[in-house]
Amino acid sequence: MDPPRQAPSRKAPAEEPYVLAAMLSLLGACTWMALRPELLLQFFYSPEHLALTHLVTLGFLSSLIMGVLLRVAPEALGVAPRSRRLALAQCGLFLLGASGMITHFALGDWIGLASAAPLVLVAALLQAFNFRDVYVRAARGDVVALYAAASLTHLVLAASLGLAYGSLRAWGVGFGTQEVTLLARLGAHLLLAAGGWVGSMILGLQLRLLPGASAPRPLLLLRVGLYQGGLLAGATCLLAGAPAGLPWALAAVVLAVALQLAGPLARLPGHPDQAGDVVALLLLLLAALAALAESLDWPADSGLRLRLLHATGYAVLVGFGPLTVASTSARLFPRWVRDERFGDGPAPPPSALFAPRLRDAAVAALATGVLLAAAGIVAEDETLAGAGAWIVAAGAALFAASFVYTARWALLRRERDG
């Protein structure tokens, strides 16, 4: 269920630059993929492919989560950032570091990349320190705080690994990962970044924001234990060169996501507005299953396994996050506008604060496009992948239009005040 409404509060610091950067990154990344569909069929370690991937993971997903966390944490987690100055410093460091990393990935400049990566790591550390009360609540057994604390920690770990990989490429200096295979390094980094940082935060906040996602406390604790234990064990197995334990770790992640999905899926017939959330969780489940199949060397065709991993990885990065945000926006954005701009006074009707048709069209386009593009990757069909990429770009544009429709009240209020 939705968290209870509170009295209007002071706007969270640094929220708007994050959200603006996220929306521009999503539009830029989706347009880039639509114009260059051949990238979807290439091995995912070319400079351009890495730049595009980080435009999604850092530019969109991380920026949006950092910005939204500043606003939603007081309601969903019962905590707030300790310091406005730290939050603003984090914002500046992160946006500078992320833009530097994406630019130097595109240029293939590993020294420039390794020089920008520490800024992202420092920003992750500042975020964890500024939200240290989340760890206090997690220590008391608050399940949502457990997910959030794990998410903040995963970002620090993922950024540390990213810095280590960049240092190895730039200067030949790292911490014990030289002998690990490229695919294992990428897998560990992806588990901690996409599964840990992004996935943990979304799964945790869904317990507050997505009807049906919650469950009795023992089952919630089982879910968080399976998910976090599976991610950490999986990353450890990959980095330690211990493949025997990897299937068990990934099976735990699969079970945790399936349990999270069960409630919203059962409620879907009576709540079609939650279709985007359900599809997003299905994409996360499929990606976890594909990773499990790869760890078991199934199917026998190694090329097909790699394409399945690529397709489901694409679906998680381009589908899971945007679909979840687009779906959840209907439950958050209008209320934020109401609280911040109108308080307890008269407010415009809901139709003036939010455009449900735009949101529904965005969700439909994103889901359809991601599935078509993923099918094109598996089938090695550039035409199909390209068509899906263009539909995804249209969905991103529709979501941006929906966001602008709601966010315009900030400008209208300033005009009225002036």
C-alpha positions as CSV (number, residue, x, y, z in Angstrom):
1,M,0.0,0.0,0.0
2,D,1.1,3.6,-0.4
3,P,3.0,5.1,2.5
4,P,0.8,7.5,4.6
5,R,0.8,11.1,3.5
6,Q,2.7,13.5,5.7
7,A,2.5,17.2,6.1
8,P,4.4,19.2,3.4
9,S,8.1,19.2,4.1
10,R,11.1,21.0,2.8
11,K,12.3,19.9,-0.6
12,A,15.1,17.3,-0.3
13,P,18.5,18.7,-1.3
14,A,20.0,17.9,-4.8
15,E,17.0,16.0,-5.9
16,E,16.3,18.0,-9.1
17,P,19.8,17.7,-10.7
18,Y,19.7,13.9,-10.2
19,V,16.2,13.6,-11.8
20,L,17.0,15.8,-14.7
21,A,20.3,14.0,-15.4
22,A,18.4,10.7,-15.2
23,M,15.7,11.7,-17.7
24,L,18.2,13.1,-20.2
25,S,20.4,9.9,-19.8
26,L,17.4,7.6,-20.5
27,L,16.4,9.6,-23.6
28,G,20.0,9.7,-24.8
29,A,20.7,6.0,-24.2
30,C,17.4,4.8,-25.9
31,T,18.0,7.1,-28.9
32,W,21.6,5.9,-29.1
33,M,20.5,2.2,-29.2
34,A,17.8,3.0,-31.8
35,L,20.3,4.7,-34.1
36,R,23.0,2.0,-33.5
37,P,21.0,-1.4,-33.3
38,E,24.1,-3.3,-34.3
39,L,25.5,-2.6,-30.8
40,L,22.8,-4.9,-29.4
41,L,24.3,-7.9,-31.3
42,Q,27.9,-7.2,-30.5
43,F,30.0,-8.6,-27.6
44,F,29.4,-6.3,-24.7
45,Y,33.0,-5.1,-24.1
46,S,33.6,-2.6,-26.9
47,P,34.2,1.0,-25.7
48,E,31.0,2.2,-27.3
49,H,29.0,-0.6,-25.7
50,L,30.5,0.1,-22.3
51,A,29.8,3.8,-22.6
52,L,26.2,3.1,-23.5
53,T,25.8,0.6,-20.6
54,H,27.1,3.1,-18.1
55,L,24.9,5.8,-19.5
56,V,22.0,3.6,-18.4
57,T,23.4,2.3,-15.2
58,L,25.0,5.5,-13.9
59,G,23.3,8.2,-15.9
60,F,19.7,6.9,-15.5
61,L,19.4,4.2,-12.9
62,S,21.9,5.5,-10.3
63,S,21.0,9.1,-10.7
64,L,17.3,8.5,-10.4
65,I,17.7,6.2,-7.3
66,M,20.0,8.8,-5.6
67,G,17.5,11.6,-6.3
68,V,14.4,9.7,-5.4
69,L,16.0,8.4,-2.2
70,L,16.4,11.9,-1.0
71,R,12.7,12.4,-1.3
72,V,11.2,9.0,-0.4
73,A,13.5,8.0,2.5
74,P,11.7,10.0,5.2
75,E,8.4,8.3,4.3
76,A,9.4,4.8,3.2
77,L,12.4,4.4,5.6
78,G,11.7,6.8,8.4
79,V,15.1,8.5,8.0
80,A,16.4,11.5,6.1
81,P,19.9,12.5,5.0
82,R,21.9,13.8,7.9
83,S,23.5,16.8,6.0
84,R,22.3,18.9,3.1
85,R,26.0,19.8,2.4
86,L,27.0,16.2,2.1
87,A,24.0,15.5,-0.1
88,L,25.0,18.4,-2.4
89,A,28.7,17.3,-2.4
90,Q,27.6,13.8,-3.3
91,C,25.5,15.1,-6.2
92,G,28.3,17.1,-7.6
93,L,30.9,14.4,-7.3
94,F,28.6,11.7,-8.7
95,L,27.5,13.7,-11.7
96,L,31.0,14.8,-12.5
97,G,32.5,11.3,-12.1
98,A,29.7,9.5,-14.0
99,S,29.9,11.9,-16.9
100,G,33.7,11.5,-16.9
101,M,33.4,7.7,-16.9
102,I,30.8,7.6,-19.7
103,T,32.8,10.0,-21.9
104,H,36.1,8.2,-21.4
105,F,34.5,4.8,-22.0
106,A,33.3,6.2,-25.4
107,L,36.8,7.4,-26.2
108,G,38.4,4.2,-25.0
109,D,40.6,6.2,-22.7
110,W,41.3,4.0,-19.7
111,I,43.5,6.5,-17.9
112,G,40.7,9.1,-18.0
113,L,38.2,6.5,-16.9
114,A,40.3,5.4,-14.0
115,S,40.7,9.0,-13.0
116,A,37.0,9.7,-13.0
117,A,35.9,6.4,-11.2
118,P,37.2,7.5,-7.7
119,L,34.6,10.4,-7.8
120,V,31.8,7.9,-8.1
121,L,33.2,5.7,-5.3
122,V,33.5,8.8,-3.0
123,A,29.9,9.8,-3.9
124,A,28.8,6.2,-2.9
125,L,30.6,6.5,0.4
126,L,29.1,9.9,1.1
127,Q,25.7,8.5,0.4
128,A,26.2,5.6,2.7
129,F,27.5,7.9,5.5
130,N,24.8,10.5,5.0
131,F,22.1,7.7,5.3
132,R,23.8,5.9,8.2
133,D,20.5,6.0,10.1
134,V,19.3,3.4,7.5
135,Y,21.9,1.0,9.0
136,V,20.6,1.7,12.5
137,R,17.0,0.8,11.4
138,A,18.3,-2.3,9.6
139,A,20.1,-3.4,12.7
140,R,16.7,-3.2,14.5
141,G,15.2,-5.6,12.0
142,D,13.3,-3.2,9.7
143,V,13.0,-5.3,6.5
144,V,12.8,-2.3,4.1
145,A,15.8,-0.8,5.8
146,L,17.6,-4.1,5.4
147,Y,17.1,-3.9,1.6
148,A,18.1,-0.2,1.5
149,A,21.2,-0.7,3.7
150,A,22.3,-3.6,1.5
151,S,21.7,-1.5,-1.6
152,L,23.9,1.3,-0.3
153,T,26.6,-1.2,0.5
154,H,26.4,-2.9,-2.9
155,L,27.0,0.4,-4.6
156,V,30.2,0.9,-2.6
157,L,31.3,-2.6,-3.5
158,A,30.4,-2.3,-7.2
159,A,32.2,1.1,-7.4
160,S,35.2,-0.4,-5.7
161,L,35.3,-3.2,-8.3
162,G,34.8,-0.8,-11.1
163,L,37.7,1.3,-9.8
164,A,39.9,-1.8,-9.5
165,Y,39.1,-2.9,-13.1
166,G,39.8,0.6,-14.4
167,S,43.1,0.8,-12.5
168,L,44.2,-2.6,-13.9
169,R,43.5,-1.5,-17.5
170,A,45.1,2.0,-17.0
171,W,48.1,1.3,-14.8
172,G,48.2,-2.5,-14.2
173,V,47.4,-1.9,-10.5
174,G,44.5,-3.7,-8.8
175,F,43.7,-5.8,-5.8
176,G,43.9,-9.5,-6.7
177,T,41.6,-9.6,-9.7
178,Q,44.2,-10.0,-12.4
179,E,43.8,-13.8,-12.8
180,V,40.0,-13.7,-12.9
181,T,38.4,-14.2,-16.4
182,L,36.8,-11.2,-18.1
183,L,33.3,-12.7,-18.0
184,A,33.6,-13.5,-14.3
185,R,34.7,-9.9,-13.5
186,L,31.8,-8.5,-15.6
187,G,29.4,-10.9,-13.9
188,A,30.5,-10.0,-10.4
189,H,30.3,-6.3,-11.2
190,L,26.8,-6.7,-12.7
191,L,25.6,-8.7,-9.8
192,L,26.6,-6.1,-7.3
193,A,25.6,-3.0,-9.4
194,A,22.4,-4.1,-11.2
195,G,21.3,-6.8,-8.8
196,G,22.6,-5.4,-5.5
197,W,22.5,-1.6,-5.8
198,V,19.5,-1.2,-8.2
199,G,17.6,-4.4,-7.5
200,S,17.8,-4.3,-3.7
201,M,16.6,-0.7,-3.5
202,I,13.7,-1.4,-5.9
203,L,12.7,-4.6,-4.2
204,G,12.8,-2.9,-0.8
205,L,10.8,0.1,-1.7
206,Q,8.2,-2.1,-3.4
207,L,7.3,-3.4,0.1
208,R,6.0,0.1,0.8
209,L,4.8,1.2,-2.7
210,L,3.5,-1.9,-4.5
211,P,0.4,-3.5,-3.2
212,G,0.8,-7.3,-2.9
213,A,4.6,-7.2,-2.6
214,S,4.6,-7.3,1.2
215,A,4.1,-10.6,3.1
216,P,4.3,-11.9,6.7
217,R,7.5,-11.0,8.4
218,P,9.1,-14.5,8.4
219,L,8.6,-14.7,4.6
220,L,10.0,-11.2,4.2
221,L,13.1,-12.1,6.1
222,L,13.5,-15.3,4.1
223,R,13.3,-13.2,0.9
224,V,15.8,-10.6,1.9
225,G,18.2,-13.4,3.2
226,L,18.0,-15.4,0.0
227,Y,18.4,-12.4,-2.2
228,Q,21.3,-10.7,-0.4
229,G,23.0,-13.9,0.5
230,G,22.7,-15.1,-3.1
231,L,24.2,-11.9,-4.6
232,L,27.1,-11.8,-2.2
233,A,27.9,-15.5,-2.5
234,G,27.6,-15.3,-6.3
235,A,30.0,-12.4,-6.6
236,T,32.4,-14.1,-4.3
237,C,32.3,-17.3,-6.3
238,L,32.9,-15.4,-9.5
239,L,35.9,-13.4,-8.1
240,A,37.4,-16.4,-6.3
241,G,37.2,-18.7,-9.3
242,A,34.9,-21.2,-7.4
243,P,32.2,-22.1,-10.0
244,A,30.8,-25.0,-8.0
245,G,29.0,-22.7,-5.6
246,L,27.7,-20.3,-8.2
247,P,24.5,-22.3,-9.2
248,W,23.4,-22.5,-5.5
249,A,23.9,-18.7,-5.1
250,L,22.0,-17.9,-8.2
251,A,19.2,-20.3,-7.3
252,A,18.7,-18.4,-4.1
253,V,18.4,-15.1,-6.1
254,V,15.8,-16.8,-8.4
255,L,13.7,-18.0,-5.5
256,A,13.8,-14.6,-3.8
257,V,12.6,-12.8,-6.9
258,A,9.9,-15.4,-7.6
259,L,8.6,-14.9,-4.1
260,Q,8.6,-11.2,-4.5
261,L,6.7,-11.5,-7.8
262,A,4.0,-13.9,-6.5
263,G,1.9,-11.4,-4.7
264,P,1.7,-8.7,-7.4
265,L,1.2,-11.3,-10.0
266,A,-1.8,-12.8,-8.1
267,R,-3.3,-9.3,-7.7
268,L,-2.8,-8.3,-11.4
269,P,-6.3,-9.3,-12.7
270,G,-7.9,-6.8,-10.4
271,H,-5.2,-4.2,-10.6
272,P,-4.1,-3.8,-14.3
273,D,-2.4,-0.5,-13.4
274,Q,0.4,-2.7,-11.8
275,A,1.2,-4.5,-15.1
276,G,4.4,-2.5,-15.5
277,D,5.7,-3.6,-12.1
278,V,4.8,-7.2,-12.8
279,V,6.6,-7.2,-16.2
280,A,9.6,-5.6,-14.6
281,L,9.8,-8.3,-12.0
282,L,9.4,-10.9,-14.6
283,L,12.3,-9.5,-16.5
284,L,14.5,-9.6,-13.4
285,L,13.4,-13.2,-12.8
286,L,14.3,-14.2,-16.4
287,A,17.7,-12.6,-16.1
288,A,18.4,-14.5,-12.9
289,L,17.2,-17.7,-14.6
290,A,19.5,-17.0,-17.6
291,A,22.5,-16.5,-15.2
292,L,21.6,-19.7,-13.4
293,A,21.4,-21.6,-16.7
294,E,24.8,-20.2,-17.7
295,S,26.3,-21.4,-14.5
296,L,25.0,-24.9,-15.2
297,D,26.3,-24.8,-18.8
298,W,22.8,-25.1,-20.2
299,P,21.9,-25.1,-23.0
300,A,24.9,-26.8,-24.5
301,D,25.5,-24.2,-27.2
302,S,27.8,-21.7,-25.5
303,G,26.9,-19.0,-28.1
304,L,23.2,-19.3,-27.4
305,R,24.0,-19.1,-23.6
306,L,25.9,-15.9,-24.1
307,R,23.2,-14.4,-26.2
308,L,20.6,-15.3,-23.6
309,L,22.7,-13.6,-20.9
310,H,23.1,-10.5,-23.2
311,A,19.4,-10.4,-23.9
312,T,18.3,-10.7,-20.3
313,G,21.0,-8.3,-19.2
314,Y,19.7,-5.8,-21.7
315,A,16.1,-6.4,-20.5
316,V,17.1,-5.7,-16.8
317,L,19.0,-2.6,-17.6
318,V,16.6,-1.1,-20.1
319,G,13.4,-2.7,-18.9
320,F,13.4,-3.5,-15.2
321,G,14.3,0.0,-14.0
322,P,12.4,2.2,-16.4
323,L,9.2,0.0,-16.2
324,T,9.3,0.1,-12.4
325,V,9.8,3.9,-12.3
326,A,7.1,4.5,-14.9
327,S,4.6,2.4,-13.0
328,T,5.5,3.7,-9.6
329,S,5.4,7.3,-10.8
330,A,1.6,7.3,-10.7
331,R,1.7,6.5,-7.0
332,L,4.4,9.1,-6.1
333,F,4.7,12.1,-8.4
334,P,1.2,13.5,-8.1
335,R,1.3,13.3,-4.3
336,W,4.7,15.0,-4.2
337,V,3.3,17.8,-6.3
338,R,0.2,18.1,-4.1
339,D,2.2,18.1,-0.9
340,E,5.0,20.5,-2.0
341,R,3.0,22.9,-4.1
342,F,-0.4,23.0,-2.4
343,G,0.0,21.6,1.1
344,D,-3.3,21.4,2.9
345,G,-5.0,23.9,0.6
346,P,-7.1,23.3,-2.5
347,A,-5.3,21.4,-5.2
348,P,-6.1,20.8,-8.9
349,P,-8.0,17.5,-9.8
350,P,-5.8,14.4,-10.2
351,S,-6.2,14.7,-14.0
352,A,-4.3,18.0,-13.9
353,L,-1.5,16.5,-11.9
354,F,-0.9,13.3,-13.8
355,A,-1.6,11.9,-17.2
356,P,-2.4,8.2,-16.8
357,R,-2.8,7.6,-20.6
358,L,0.7,8.8,-21.2
359,R,2.0,6.6,-18.4
360,D,0.1,3.6,-19.7
361,A,1.4,4.2,-23.2
362,A,4.9,4.5,-21.9
363,V,4.7,1.2,-20.0
364,A,3.2,-0.6,-23.0
365,A,5.9,0.7,-25.4
366,L,8.8,0.0,-23.0
367,A,7.6,-3.6,-22.3
368,T,6.9,-4.3,-26.0
369,G,10.1,-2.8,-27.2
370,V,12.3,-4.5,-24.6
371,L,10.8,-7.9,-25.4
372,L,11.3,-7.4,-29.2
373,A,14.9,-6.2,-28.8
374,A,15.7,-9.1,-26.5
375,A,14.2,-11.5,-29.0
376,G,16.3,-9.9,-31.7
377,I,19.5,-10.3,-29.6
378,V,18.8,-14.0,-29.1
379,A,17.9,-14.6,-32.7
380,E,20.8,-12.4,-34.0
381,D,18.3,-10.4,-36.0
382,E,19.4,-6.8,-36.3
383,T,16.1,-5.7,-37.9
384,L,14.0,-7.1,-35.0
385,A,16.4,-5.7,-32.4
386,G,16.4,-2.3,-34.1
387,A,12.6,-2.2,-34.3
388,G,12.4,-3.0,-30.5
389,A,15.0,-0.3,-29.8
390,W,12.9,2.3,-31.6
391,I,9.8,1.3,-29.6
392,V,11.8,1.5,-26.4
393,A,12.9,5.0,-27.4
394,A,9.3,5.9,-28.0
395,G,8.4,4.6,-24.6
396,A,11.2,6.6,-23.0
397,A,9.9,9.7,-24.8
398,L,6.3,9.1,-23.6
399,F,7.5,8.6,-20.0
400,A,9.5,11.8,-20.2
401,A,6.4,13.6,-21.5
402,S,4.4,12.1,-18.6
403,F,7.1,13.3,-16.2
404,V,7.1,16.8,-17.7
405,Y,3.3,17.0,-17.4
406,T,3.5,16.5,-13.7
407,A,6.7,18.5,-13.1
408,R,5.4,21.5,-14.9
409,W,3.7,22.5,-11.7
410,A,7.0,23.6,-10.3
411,L,7.3,26.2,-13.1
412,L,3.7,27.2,-13.0
413,R,4.1,27.9,-9.2
414,R,7.2,30.0,-9.8
415,E,5.3,32.0,-12.4
416,R,2.4,32.6,-10.0
417,D,4.7,33.5,-7.2
418,G,6.5,36.0,-9.4
